[in-house]
Amino acid sequence: MSSWPLFPIKVLTTKVGSGATPRGGEASYKELGTPLIRSLNVHFDRFRREGLAFLDDGQAEELKNVEVRQGDVLLNITGASIGRVTQAPPDLDGARVSQHVCIIRPIEDLLPAFLRWYLASPSQQSLINREQTGATRQGLTKEKILNFIVPVPSLTEQRRIVAKIEELFSDLDAGVAALERAKANLKRYRAAVLKAAVEGKLTEAWRAENPTTEPASKLLARILTERRQKWEAAQLAKFAAAKKEPPKNWREKYVEPTPPDATGLPELPNGWCWTSVHQLLTEPTCNGISIKGTDSPPGVPALRLNAMTSSGFDYEQRRYIPISNELATDLAIRAGDLFVSRGNGSLHLVGRGVLAQEPQELVVFPDTMIRVTLFDSVELRRFVNHVWSSRLIRRQIETKARTTAGIYKISQRDVEGFVLPIPPAEEQKRLVDEIEEKLTLVSTAEKLIDANLLRAARLRQSILKQAFAGKLVPQDLRDEPASVLLERLRANRLADERNGTSEVVARTRRPVKSIEFERKADQ
């Protein structure tokens, strides 16, 4: 790279500019018309057509100064996707860009693909992250982009570099696609394991060898008896604390838990029975606490919603809140309790369940979770924890979830009403062992796949780094010398300036909802 001449982008382009929001905003987008390229269409791997908007003739005319041509380099210049870069596909010649996307149109001596991959390289992405500005929404200014320095080897060397990058990336893409397919297959296998578990198919052979096992109905009867006894003990303790004699009819105030509605549910294996979550509880469900906290002590540790993981709680995801020791004790997380996500912006995450492992210190749970205290049986709690991820429970959660302001929520009553099967006590242990053996293999494979996906991403960056260090392809002495290229670029630049033909820094000029490229984009 040391022999490659360096130029600012403003010397290497015939057009640099961003668009604007068309009159009428997003509500005015059409199903057909002139395509409008937005930041969501620009990705490193490819141009993505999902979410492509369309403009009518009037809107397209307003944005005529940012008309896309085949091969234009497209760079995202605002928001979380800043720095993502790709090329405009051939069939979108004549499209327009929004204010969040910048067109960069190179001169003939700079291949668009070379510029695209250079802007995607680690050094340039690092520069983009350093150079972005803006108080509320990060953005790149026109001046900064025009002054980005680009190394320019000869066209023949550019072609060799681009060809090698795309050859290696093609191999990488094939490998990544295979890994993604394997990951999707593991997800389907996980669902199949849980489906087989709740239908009793995982322990079919075990039941055949153990036909005299005590049925689950007797286990459920013991749970209901213990539930009532615990309630009665709590009531007597209240009367004693108040120094009152219990009234004659105090036991009649006990409310029996709601039985399951098994209408339409499949037939269960011999010895199994349907139950509601409400019947399995030994104390009422409970929401956590909502109170403003801080990221560091003092205060009582309280988990954040993102502490919920597939393998239990991440107790490091916490904040600290000012509450009394008495309240903290009431809301303390106990090993074996099931915690359910009460609300989430994603339907597939609301109602997610986590079986708490033993915390190392007192930690309370937030208002975004519901505590579910089940009958004190390790096997039953482990079984319910796994069943909670099955389609049987997910269907019930997603049916009951209500959305307000984009947040899906379920209530304590919803959770208590969910219906699930329980196998006999002896079969539960065998079933949970079978589930965990298979899901452990799945988790191990998923971790290996994720490690290889991360390795592929790092290798992609390494390829780009080597390419623009001049180490990816060999040098060729027959290539045009840098001095010749340098002189031609200077001559072309002078000619453009004399003739006034350069379109660098073209931008949309109109009064309605326009955005100056120099300013940060706050939309």
KEDONU-888851 format. One record per residue (C-alpha): residue number from 1; y negated, x negated, z negated. Coordinates in nm, 4 decimals. Example, Ala and Ser with C-alpha at 12.3 -4.5 7.8 and 13.67 -1.06 7.14 Angstrom:
BEGIN
R  seq         v         u         w
R    1    0.4500   -1.2300   -0.7800
R    2    0.1060   -1.3670   -0.7140
This chain:
BEGIN
R  seq         v         u         w
R    1    0.0000    0.0000    0.0000
R    2   -0.2314   -0.2982   -0.0537
R    3   -0.2852   -0.3250    0.3246
R    4   -0.3648    0.0446    0.3686
R    5   -0.7368    0.1230    0.4018
R    6   -0.8735    0.3677    0.1445
R    7   -1.1055    0.6582    0.2270
R    8   -1.2545    0.9540    0.0389
R    9   -1.1284    1.2928    0.1577
R   10   -1.4728    1.3764    0.2955
R   11   -1.4235    1.1046    0.5581
R   12   -1.0734    1.2217    0.6488
R   13   -1.1334    1.5927    0.6987
R   14   -1.3024    1.8320    0.9382
R   15   -1.3044    2.1187    0.6888
R   16   -1.2853    2.1572    0.3130
R   17   -1.3611    2.4901    0.1479
R   18   -1.2455    2.7839   -0.0598
R   19   -1.2777    3.1572   -0.0055
R   20   -1.3904    3.4484   -0.2193
R   21   -1.2812    3.7856   -0.3499
R   22   -1.3120    4.0382   -0.0651
R   23   -1.5355    4.3414   -0.1071
R   24   -1.3474    4.5950   -0.3186
R   25   -1.1392    4.3349   -0.5052
R   26   -0.7629    4.3482   -0.5373
R   27   -0.7605    4.7272   -0.5247
R   28   -0.8687    4.7068   -0.1610
R   29   -0.5762    4.4914   -0.0409
R   30   -0.3755    4.6431    0.2431
R   31   -0.0084    4.6424    0.3391
R   32   -0.0956    4.5115    0.6857
R   33   -0.3879    4.3263    0.8396
R   34   -0.5179    3.9689    0.8107
R   35   -0.3167    3.7777    0.5467
R   36   -0.5012    3.6567    0.2361
R   37   -0.3486    3.3482    0.0748
R   38   -0.3817    3.3395   -0.3038
R   39   -0.2859    3.0843   -0.5689
R   40    0.0476    3.2563   -0.6323
R   41    0.1504    3.1737   -0.2739
R   42    0.0901    2.7993   -0.3138
R   43    0.3784    2.6025   -0.4670
R   44    0.4900    2.2414   -0.4479
R   45    0.8278    2.3142   -0.2920
R   46    0.7137    2.5591   -0.0247
R   47    0.4703    2.8305    0.0728
R   48    0.5861    3.1489   -0.1008
R   49    0.5236    3.4797    0.0700
R   50    0.5837    3.6964   -0.2356
R   51    0.2549    3.8623   -0.3301
R   52    0.0835    3.7887    0.0017
R   53   -0.2170    4.0230    0.0334
R   54   -0.3782    4.1645    0.3486
R   55   -0.7356    4.2422    0.4489
R   56   -0.8900    4.4920    0.6867
R   57   -1.1075    4.3736    0.9764
R   58   -1.4303    4.3991    0.7760
R   59   -1.2954    4.1985    0.4841
R   60   -1.1485    3.9386    0.7179
R   61   -1.4872    3.9041    0.8916
R   62   -1.6506    3.8353    0.5536
R   63   -1.4112    3.5438    0.5060
R   64   -1.4174    3.4112    0.8614
R   65   -1.5504    3.0735    0.7447
R   66   -1.2243    3.0081    0.5590
R   67   -0.9857    3.0874    0.8401
R   68   -0.6579    2.9011    0.8059
R   69   -0.5147    2.6955    1.0880
R   70   -0.1579    2.5800    1.1312
R   71   -0.0902    2.2717    0.9208
R   72   -0.3887    2.3109    0.6877
R   73   -0.3258    2.1646    0.3440
R   74   -0.3704    2.4302    0.0745
R   75   -0.4651    2.3206   -0.2780
R   76   -0.4909    2.5461   -0.5828
R   77   -0.8217    2.4717   -0.7552
R   78   -0.8333    2.7016   -1.0617
R   79   -0.6270    2.8253   -1.3524
R   80   -0.2811    2.7322   -1.4736
R   81   -0.1561    2.6543   -1.1209
R   82   -0.4310    2.4007   -1.0494
R   83   -0.3068    2.1096   -0.8396
R   84   -0.0219    2.2935   -0.6687
R   85   -0.0308    2.1987   -0.3026
R   86    0.1499    2.2971    0.0183
R   87    0.0873    2.3507    0.3894
R   88    0.0005    2.6689    0.5720
R   89    0.3002    2.7942    0.7750
R   90    0.2585    2.8328    1.1538
R   91    0.2776    3.2130    1.1556
R   92   -0.0220    3.2421    0.9188
R   93   -0.2647    3.0869    1.1643
R   94   -0.5845    3.2914    1.1199
R   95   -0.5178    3.3900    0.7578
R   96   -0.7913    3.3651    0.4923
R   97   -0.7881    3.2090    0.1445
R   98   -0.9122    3.3411   -0.1884
R   99   -1.1574    3.1609   -0.4150
R  100   -0.8661    3.0020   -0.5990
R  101   -0.7333    2.8166   -0.2936
R  102   -0.8969    2.5291   -0.1063
R  103   -0.8377    2.4535    0.2633
R  104   -0.8217    2.0814    0.3437
R  105   -0.8033    2.0152    0.7179
R  106   -0.7344    1.6468    0.7987
R  107   -0.8552    1.4589    1.1051
R  108   -0.6049    1.3461    1.3703
R  109   -0.5492    1.0086    1.2065
R  110   -0.4157    1.1720    0.8884
R  111   -0.0975    1.3789    0.9029
R  112   -0.1306    1.7024    0.7012
R  113    0.2174    1.6470    0.5558
R  114    0.1204    1.2955    0.4436
R  115   -0.1883    1.4304    0.2651
R  116    0.0092    1.7156    0.1132
R  117    0.2707    1.4860   -0.0396
R  118    0.0054    1.2387   -0.1505
R  119   -0.1808    1.5114   -0.3410
R  120    0.1525    1.6137   -0.5007
R  121    0.2261    1.2579   -0.6164
R  122    0.2178    1.1712   -0.9893
R  123   -0.0995    0.9637   -0.9632
R  124   -0.2948    1.2401   -0.7884
R  125   -0.1637    1.5163   -1.0132
R  126   -0.2714    1.3088   -1.3114
R  127   -0.6151    1.2650   -1.1524
R  128   -0.6454    1.6388   -1.0846
R  129   -0.5618    1.7154   -1.4482
R  130   -0.8293    1.4707   -1.5640
R  131   -1.0968    1.5888   -1.3225
R  132   -1.0717    1.9665   -1.3750
R  133   -1.3640    2.1256   -1.5560
R  134   -1.4588    2.4649   -1.6969
R  135   -1.4959    2.6278   -2.0369
R  136   -1.2936    2.9451   -1.9831
R  137   -1.0923    2.8656   -1.6709
R  138   -1.0207    2.5171   -1.5466
R  139   -1.1242    2.4336   -1.1907
R  140   -1.1843    2.1536   -0.9424
R  141   -1.5332    2.1129   -0.8013
R  142   -1.6104    2.0480   -0.4363
R  143   -1.7630    1.7124   -0.5144
R  144   -1.4563    1.5866   -0.6969
R  145   -1.2175    1.6912   -0.4199
R  146   -1.4309    1.5356   -0.1464
R  147   -1.4365    1.2077   -0.3364
R  148   -1.0605    1.1866   -0.3942
R  149   -0.9502    0.8541   -0.2465
R  150   -0.6618    0.8606    0.0036
R  151   -0.4696    0.5583    0.1393
R  152   -0.4278    0.5836    0.5169
R  153   -0.1535    0.3789    0.6862
R  154   -0.1031    0.3973    1.0604
R  155    0.0179    0.7250    1.2082
R  156    0.3578    0.5779    1.2877
R  157    0.4007    0.4635    0.9270
R  158    0.2788    0.8016    0.8012
R  159    0.5453    0.9676    1.0139
R  160    0.8176    0.7380    0.8763
R  161    0.7053    0.8048    0.5179
R  162    0.6899    1.1829    0.5647
R  163    1.0290    1.1863    0.7398
R  164    1.1896    0.9890    0.4567
R  165    1.0301    1.2050    0.1862
R  166    1.1483    1.5235    0.3547
R  167    1.4974    1.3818    0.4145
R  168    1.5355    1.2899    0.0472
R  169    1.3780    1.6144   -0.0712
R  170    1.6144    1.8111    0.1525
R  171    1.9108    1.6467   -0.0205
R  172    1.7499    1.7110   -0.3596
R  173    1.6803    2.0746   -0.2721
R  174    2.0453    2.1261   -0.1772
R  175    2.1563    1.9791   -0.5086
R  176    1.9063    2.1846   -0.7075
R  177    2.0142    2.5017   -0.5250
R  178    2.3764    2.4302   -0.6169
R  179    2.2777    2.3774   -0.9817
R  180    2.0795    2.7015   -0.9855
R  181    2.3775    2.8899   -0.8410
R  182    2.6019    2.7415   -1.1071
R  183    2.3524    2.8433   -1.3754
R  184    2.3418    3.2004   -1.2398
R  185    2.7232    3.2091   -1.2391
R  186    2.7285    3.0952   -1.6023
R  187    2.4878    3.3756   -1.6907
R  188    2.7205    3.6266   -1.5240
R  189    3.0200    3.4734   -1.7022
R  190    2.8417    3.5019   -2.0379
R  191    2.7769    3.8713   -1.9706
R  192    3.1403    3.9182   -1.8654
R  193    3.2632    3.7576   -2.1899
R  194    3.0487    3.9917   -2.3999
R  195    3.1563    4.2936   -2.1948
R  196    3.5218    4.2020   -2.2437
R  197    3.4529    4.1535   -2.6146
R  198    3.2990    4.4978   -2.6754
R  199    3.5768    4.6612   -2.4712
R  200    3.8474    4.4834   -2.6715
R  201    3.9921    4.2981   -2.3730
R  202    3.9445    3.9532   -2.5267
R  203    4.1874    4.0373   -2.8082
R  204    4.4258    4.2613   -2.6152
R  205    4.7183    4.0207   -2.6617
R  206    4.6349    3.9724   -3.0303
R  207    4.6533    4.3490   -3.0933
R  208    4.9899    4.3673   -2.9260
R  209    5.1184    4.1024   -3.1672
R  210    4.9536    4.2667   -3.4725
R  211    5.0080    4.6441   -3.4410
R  212    4.9886    4.7262   -3.8150
R  213    4.6351    4.6009   -3.8792
R  214    4.4182    4.8226   -4.1000
R  215    4.2021    5.0376   -3.8668
R  216    3.8242    4.9919   -3.8471
R  217    3.7752    5.3465   -3.9775
R  218    3.8858    5.2293   -4.3243
R  219    3.6477    4.9348   -4.3090
R  220    3.3661    5.1737   -4.2173
R  221    3.4623    5.4008   -4.5111
R  222    3.4348    5.1023   -4.7503
R  223    3.0961    5.0100   -4.6031
R  224    2.9659    5.3647   -4.6520
R  225    3.0966    5.3696   -5.0098
R  226    2.9323    5.0379   -5.0926
R  227    2.6125    5.1563   -4.9279
R  228    2.5984    5.4596   -5.1583
R  229    2.6896    5.2561   -5.4659
R  230    2.4115    5.0097   -5.3949
R  231    2.1616    5.2950   -5.3583
R  232    2.2759    5.4497   -5.6854
R  233    2.2465    5.1171   -5.8681
R  234    1.8924    5.0747   -5.7353
R  235    1.7969    5.4258   -5.8489
R  236    1.9363    5.3714   -6.1975
R  237    1.7432    5.0436   -6.2203
R  238    1.4219    5.2298   -6.1336
R  239    1.4868    5.4928   -6.4006
R  240    1.5629    5.2207   -6.6567
R  241    1.2463    5.0300   -6.5676
R  242    1.0465    5.3510   -6.6144
R  243    1.2372    5.4250   -6.9377
R  244    1.3430    5.7641   -6.8041
R  245    1.6720    5.9489   -6.8093
R  246    1.8069    6.0222   -6.4587
R  247    1.7817    6.3946   -6.3707
R  248    2.1087    6.5862   -6.3310
R  249    2.0797    6.6156   -5.9524
R  250    1.9563    6.2626   -5.8751
R  251    2.2704    6.1687   -5.6783
R  252    2.2109    6.4623   -5.4433
R  253    1.8979    6.2903   -5.3102
R  254    2.1069    6.0260   -5.1357
R  255    2.0665    6.0533   -4.7593
R  256    2.3831    5.9862   -4.5626
R  257    2.3318    5.7473   -4.2707
R  258    2.3150    5.8946   -3.9247
R  259    2.6584    5.8867   -3.7582
R  260    2.6902    5.7648   -3.4004
R  261    2.6571    5.9931   -3.1020
R  262    2.9578    5.8809   -2.8973
R  263    2.8932    6.1273   -2.6149
R  264    2.9676    5.9615   -2.2832
R  265    3.0888    5.6387   -2.4425
R  266    3.4179    5.4862   -2.3230
R  267    3.7443    5.5120   -2.5109
R  268    3.7980    5.2283   -2.7582
R  269    4.1143    5.0231   -2.8187
R  270    4.3563    5.1433   -3.0826
R  271    4.2224    5.0792   -3.4324
R  272    3.8560    5.0484   -3.3262
R  273    3.5799    5.2995   -3.3983
R  274    3.2211    5.3719   -3.3013
R  275    2.9456    5.3307   -3.5576
R  276    2.5689    5.3380   -3.5727
R  277    2.3662    5.0443   -3.6986
R  278    2.2397    5.2797   -3.9699
R  279    2.5935    5.3133   -4.1107
R  280    2.6340    4.9361   -4.1349
R  281    2.3155    4.8796   -4.3367
R  282    2.3244    4.7953   -4.7065
R  283    1.9454    4.8246   -4.7375
R  284    1.6745    4.9842   -4.5205
R  285    1.5442    4.8056   -4.2128
R  286    1.2099    4.6377   -4.2689
R  287    0.9201    4.5080   -4.0600
R  288    0.7656    4.1728   -4.1469
R  289    0.4063    4.1014   -4.2406
R  290    0.0975    4.0801   -4.0210
R  291   -0.1744    3.8694   -4.1764
R  292   -0.4022    3.5988   -4.0392
R  293   -0.2721    3.2503   -4.1051
R  294   -0.3328    2.8838   -4.0284
R  295   -0.1320    2.6101   -3.8597
R  296   -0.1101    2.4008   -4.1753
R  297   -0.0772    2.4505   -4.5552
R  298   -0.1706    2.5842   -4.7995
R  299    0.0073    2.9174   -4.7861
R  300    0.3543    3.0638   -4.7531
R  301    0.5452    2.9585   -4.4367
R  302    0.5829    3.2496   -4.1922
R  303    0.7775    3.2281   -3.8690
R  304    0.6224    3.2918   -3.5292
R  305    0.7956    3.5181   -3.2781
R  306    0.8852    3.2161   -3.0630
R  307    1.1000    3.0874   -3.3517
R  308    1.3767    3.3136   -3.2162
R  309    1.6261    3.1128   -3.0100
R  310    1.9735    3.1752   -2.8730
R  311    2.1222    2.9638   -3.1531
R  312    1.9240    3.0966   -3.4499
R  313    1.5752    3.0364   -3.5859
R  314    1.3672    2.7300   -3.5107
R  315    1.2130    2.7018   -3.8556
R  316    0.9497    2.4571   -3.7281
R  317    0.7780    2.7383   -3.5352
R  318    0.5687    2.8607   -3.8259
R  319    0.2240    2.9233   -3.9625
R  320    0.0995    2.9568   -4.3205
R  321   -0.0292    3.2802   -4.4726
R  322   -0.1976    3.3649   -4.8054
R  323    0.0384    3.6114   -4.9803
R  324    0.1710    3.6479   -5.3345
R  325    0.5020    3.4977   -5.4445
R  326    0.6326    3.8477   -5.5193
R  327    0.5651    3.9699   -5.1644
R  328    0.6999    3.6455   -5.0206
R  329    1.0254    3.6942   -5.2112
R  330    1.0614    4.0486   -5.0724
R  331    1.0086    3.9236   -4.7150
R  332    1.2048    3.5993   -4.7467
R  333    1.4499    3.5209   -4.4679
R  334    1.8083    3.5197   -4.5931
R  335    2.1030    3.3646   -4.4160
R  336    2.3153    3.6287   -4.2443
R  337    2.0397    3.8837   -4.1895
R  338    1.9900    3.9976   -3.8299
R  339    1.6303    3.9891   -3.7037
R  340    1.5255    4.1950   -3.4030
R  341    1.2167    4.1399   -3.1869
R  342    1.0025    4.4517   -3.2355
R  343    0.7725    4.3995   -2.9386
R  344    0.7340    4.1803   -2.6322
R  345    0.5521    4.1763   -2.3016
R  346    0.8887    4.1399   -2.1237
R  347    1.1355    4.4272   -2.1293
R  348    1.4341    4.1891   -2.1279
R  349    1.3051    4.0168   -2.4459
R  350    1.2111    4.3172   -2.6599
R  351    1.4904    4.3929   -2.9051
R  352    1.6303    4.0417   -2.8862
R  353    1.8411    3.9643   -3.1932
R  354    1.8840    3.6479   -3.4004
R  355    2.1258    3.5929   -3.6881
R  356    1.9367    3.3838   -3.9437
R  357    2.0862    3.0590   -4.0656
R  358    2.0052    2.9282   -4.4156
R  359    1.6384    2.8153   -4.4359
R  360    1.5658    2.4974   -4.6295
R  361    1.2807    2.6654   -4.8168
R  362    1.1287    3.0085   -4.8635
R  363    1.0104    3.1386   -4.5247
R  364    0.8966    3.4938   -4.4465
R  365    0.9209    3.6819   -4.1168
R  366    0.6332    3.8305   -3.9119
R  367    0.5463    4.1880   -3.8247
R  368    0.6828    4.1278   -3.4739
R  369    1.0379    4.1271   -3.6174
R  370    1.2590    4.3878   -3.7859
R  371    1.5020    4.2737   -4.0557
R  372    1.8490    4.4309   -4.0350
R  373    2.0638    4.3693   -4.3437
R  374    2.4263    4.4426   -4.2590
R  375    2.7345    4.4869   -4.4754
R  376    2.8152    4.1573   -4.6457
R  377    3.0918    4.0358   -4.4172
R  378    3.0555    3.7080   -4.2294
R  379    3.2829    3.8223   -3.9458
R  380    3.1081    4.1588   -3.9083
R  381    2.7633    3.9969   -3.8976
R  382    2.8758    3.7389   -3.6436
R  383    3.0359    4.0115   -3.4331
R  384    2.7244    4.2305   -3.4367
R  385    2.5112    3.9278   -3.3510
R  386    2.7143    3.8669   -3.0339
R  387    2.7385    4.2347   -2.9424
R  388    2.3579    4.2533   -2.9662
R  389    2.3315    4.0472   -2.6477
R  390    2.5755    4.2652   -2.4519
R  391    2.4754    4.5182   -2.1877
R  392    2.5975    4.7955   -2.4204
R  393    2.3132    4.7271   -2.6646
R  394    2.0603    4.6075   -2.4031
R  395    2.0860    4.9417   -2.2220
R  396    2.0095    5.1272   -2.5448
R  397    1.7165    4.8975   -2.6241
R  398    1.5613    4.9252   -2.2796
R  399    1.6065    5.3038   -2.2784
R  400    1.4284    5.3389   -2.6123
R  401    1.1538    5.0806   -2.5536
R  402    0.8066    5.2271   -2.5092
R  403    0.5188    5.0411   -2.3502
R  404    0.1576    5.0360   -2.4649
R  405   -0.1018    4.8099   -2.3046
R  406    0.1746    4.6141   -2.1343
R  407    0.3752    4.5530   -2.4552
R  408    0.7253    4.6992   -2.4919
R  409    0.8128    4.8102   -2.8453
R  410    1.1049    4.9525   -3.0388
R  411    1.1004    5.0993   -3.3896
R  412    1.3167    5.0733   -3.6997
R  413    1.4522    5.4202   -3.6258
R  414    1.5466    5.3103   -3.2740
R  415    1.7379    5.0114   -3.4115
R  416    1.9165    5.2192   -3.6741
R  417    2.0296    5.4656   -3.4066
R  418    2.1913    5.2110   -3.1759
R  419    2.5650    5.2661   -3.1326
R  420    2.8236    4.9901   -3.1240
R  421    3.1998    4.9521   -3.1591
R  422    3.3623    4.7734   -3.4507
R  423    3.7167    4.6375   -3.4472
R  424    3.9419    4.6132   -3.7524
R  425    3.8394    4.3463   -4.0046
R  426    4.1277    4.1122   -3.9143
R  427    4.0594    4.1453   -3.5430
R  428    3.6883    4.0716   -3.5905
R  429    3.7563    3.7112   -3.6914
R  430    3.9866    3.6516   -3.3955
R  431    3.7408    3.8189   -3.1585
R  432    3.4392    3.6207   -3.2823
R  433    3.6362    3.2960   -3.2518
R  434    3.7253    3.3849   -2.8910
R  435    3.3637    3.4717   -2.8080
R  436    3.2200    3.1569   -2.9637
R  437    3.4792    2.9286   -2.8032
R  438    3.3904    3.0619   -2.4569
R  439    3.0154    3.0770   -2.5143
R  440    3.0146    2.7207   -2.6498
R  441    3.1604    2.6039   -2.3190
R  442    2.8906    2.8040   -2.1375
R  443    2.6134    2.6520   -2.3496
R  444    2.7453    2.3000   -2.2935
R  445    2.7541    2.3557   -1.9174
R  446    2.4032    2.5063   -1.9194
R  447    2.2651    2.2054   -2.1073
R  448    2.4260    1.9724   -1.8539
R  449    2.2768    2.1727   -1.5662
R  450    1.9311    2.1733   -1.7279
R  451    1.9524    1.7971   -1.7786
R  452    2.0364    1.7495   -1.4112
R  453    1.7551    1.9821   -1.3028
R  454    1.5128    1.7761   -1.5111
R  455    1.6568    1.4592   -1.3598
R  456    1.6034    1.6036   -1.0104
R  457    1.2387    1.6830   -1.0915
R  458    1.1849    1.3276   -1.2176
R  459    1.3563    1.1845   -0.9108
R  460    1.1259    1.3903   -0.6893
R  461    0.8239    1.2377   -0.8618
R  462    0.9782    0.8912   -0.8364
R  463    1.0237    0.9347   -0.4605
R  464    0.6567    1.0266   -0.4187
R  465    0.5482    0.7377   -0.6379
R  466    0.7532    0.4920   -0.4303
R  467    0.6282    0.6445   -0.1046
R  468    0.2611    0.5918   -0.1815
R  469    0.3208    0.2482   -0.3283
R  470    0.4442    0.1484    0.0186
R  471    0.8031    0.0967   -0.1055
R  472    0.9912    0.3933    0.0421
R  473    1.0143    0.2767    0.4042
R  474    1.0013   -0.0747    0.5507
R  475    0.6863   -0.2103    0.7118
R  476    0.6764   -0.2466    1.0911
R  477    0.4640   -0.5258    1.2424
R  478    0.4235   -0.3171    1.5575
R  479    0.2180   -0.0589    1.3677
R  480   -0.1523   -0.0343    1.4433
R  481   -0.3473   -0.2799    1.2248
R  482   -0.5594   -0.1337    0.9462
R  483   -0.8711   -0.2909    1.0959
R  484   -0.8315   -0.0894    1.4169
R  485   -0.7836    0.2354    1.2261
R  486   -1.0815    0.1554    1.0068
R  487   -1.3082    0.0924    1.3049
R  488   -1.1964    0.4098    1.4826
R  489   -1.2575    0.6228    1.1753
R  490   -1.6057    0.4774    1.1371
R  491   -1.6847    0.5419    1.5047
R  492   -1.5524    0.8996    1.4898
R  493   -1.7486    0.9675    1.1756
R  494   -2.0732    0.8453    1.3298
R  495   -2.0117    1.0558    1.6408
R  496   -1.9493    1.3682    1.4303
R  497   -2.2671    1.3137    1.2334
R  498   -2.4745    1.2655    1.5509
R  499   -2.3263    1.5732    1.7191
R  500   -2.3249    1.7884    1.4046
R  501   -1.9629    1.8914    1.4685
R  502   -1.8157    1.8236    1.1268
R  503   -1.7179    2.1358    0.9316
R  504   -1.6655    1.9585    0.6002
R  505   -1.7490    2.1741    0.3004
R  506   -1.7563    2.4965    0.4961
R  507   -1.7664    2.7886    0.2535
R  508   -1.7992    3.1622    0.2624
R  509   -2.1611    3.2746    0.2482
R  510   -2.2022    3.6365    0.1511
R  511   -2.3683    3.8152   -0.1383
R  512   -2.0847    4.0405   -0.2576
R  513   -1.8481    3.8902   -0.5181
R  514   -1.8729    3.5447   -0.3615
R  515   -1.8123    3.2266   -0.5542
R  516   -1.9799    2.8912   -0.4964
R  517   -1.7147    2.6239   -0.4662
R  518   -1.9176    2.3863   -0.6824
R  519   -1.8998    2.6216   -0.9813
R  520   -1.5958    2.6762   -1.1972
R  521   -1.4044    2.9907   -1.1020
R  522   -1.3969    3.2240   -1.3995
R  523   -1.2086    3.5053   -1.2291
